[in-house]
Amino acid sequence: STAGVVAGGYNPSISNATQEYNSSTNVITAAAWASGGSLNAGRRDLGGFGTQTAAAAISGDSDPGYTANVEEYNGSSWSEVTNISTSRKEMGSAGSQTAGAVYGGINPSGVLNATEEYDGTNWTSGGNLSLARRTYAGLGIQTAALAYGGYTSTALNTTEEYGGTSWTSGGNMVNARYGHAGCGLQTAGLAFGGEISGPTYTNKSEEYNGTAWSEGNNMNNVITVPAGDGIQTDALVFSGYNTADLSVTEGYDGTSWSTRPSLAQARRSGAGSHDGASGS
């Protein structure tokens, strides 16, 4: 059925022609969002880390009130695990389900600089950020994480790098911003969206090489409080807000942003898994 030949025949006279037929099939599965298992406890402005089949959802705003609840995802369903010691929202987060970290954020006591590390079972205190900050996303792994931008009483452009014990200063962002998302690694990070001075929602993206930030190409959509996932050269940004909750998704190939399938349900202030991998 994939390699045939026809010879001779009649049309409109006797023919000596021969034709060969060859075919091959490439099965291409288009990108799409599909329903996963529901969280046991709904929340917003939460932290997230891990992969699609081994993720964690941490703390956040349960509306009303803050929750210390932590849940793990196995690719099908969520289960409640050990609560974080200090509840918070709008924090940075990085790492895997068995080696994750959250840092900064805000709770009723104020803007936080505290870091907590997760080993898959328990939470322990890590080194404090030099500057308390909120309303931002983190990236990297537990022993090489990044805190960048955010908000105290104004938008921040400062960056801090975590080595698993303490935080040190990194290069400043090109644009002070908050409400942004990001993904990737400490030496190859990506930041996108959020609010810059004004405040003005933005479609600007920036790349980090472990030392300095530089501007990348703009997203197609102007978005604040989106979620993100992937690596610097194969990233996703999805959901967010701009006059209304958004379901849009865009992909980044290291140079430009392009449209991807939209979420089934518009939302904002969610969390991506920040898995530092591509494709899901």
C-alpha positions, 0 to 999 in steps of 0.5 A: 500500500506504500509502494505501487506501480501501474504500467500500460493501459488505454486512454485514449489509446494503448499506452506503454507508460509506467508510473510509480507510487510511494507514500509515507505517513508522518503522524503529527500531534498538534499542541493542545491543552487537556483537562487534568485533575483538580486541586483539592484546595482552590487558590491564587497567587500560589507557588509552583515547581516540578514537572507535568507528572511530578509537580507541587502547588504551594500556599497562596491566597484561598480567598479569603485568607492565606493557606499553608496548604501544599499539594503534589501532582502525579500527572493525574491527581493532586494529594495533600502533603506537608504544609509550608511553615510560613503561608504566603502568596505572590512568592518566587518558586523553583526546583523539582517536586523532591528538591524545591524552594519558595522565597519572598512573597507577602502575608499579613506580617508584611513583605517577606524575605524568607526562603523555605526548601522542600525535600519531597516530604518536609520544609526547612528554612533556607537563606533569606533574600537580601531584599524582601519582595513580592509579586514575581516569579522565580526560576531555576533549581533549588541549589541555583535559583533566581529572584528577579524584579518584583515589588516592595513599595515600587517596582524592582529591577534587582536580581538575586541568585541562590546557591542553596545556602545564601543569596547574592546579587546578580545583574539588574533587569533592563525593565523594573517590573512586577506581576511577571512570569519566567522560566529556565535556569539561573544561567539561562533564564527568561522573564516576560510580561507583568507591569512596568513603571506607570504602572503599565502592562507589558509584552516585553521579555528579557533573557538572563545569561547568569550575569546580565539581562538583555531585552528579547523580542516582545510577546504578541499579547500584553499580559500581567500575572501570567504563568510560564514554563519551559527553558529559555529557548523553548518556553510557554507563557499562558493565562494572565490579565489585561482588562479581562482574564486571559486564556491565550498561550504563546511559545518562545523559541529563543528568538520570537514568540508565536501563538499556541492553543489557548487554555480552555478556561481563562484565568490569572495569578496561577502558577506554572511548574517551572520545570526547566524543560520543554514540550509540556 
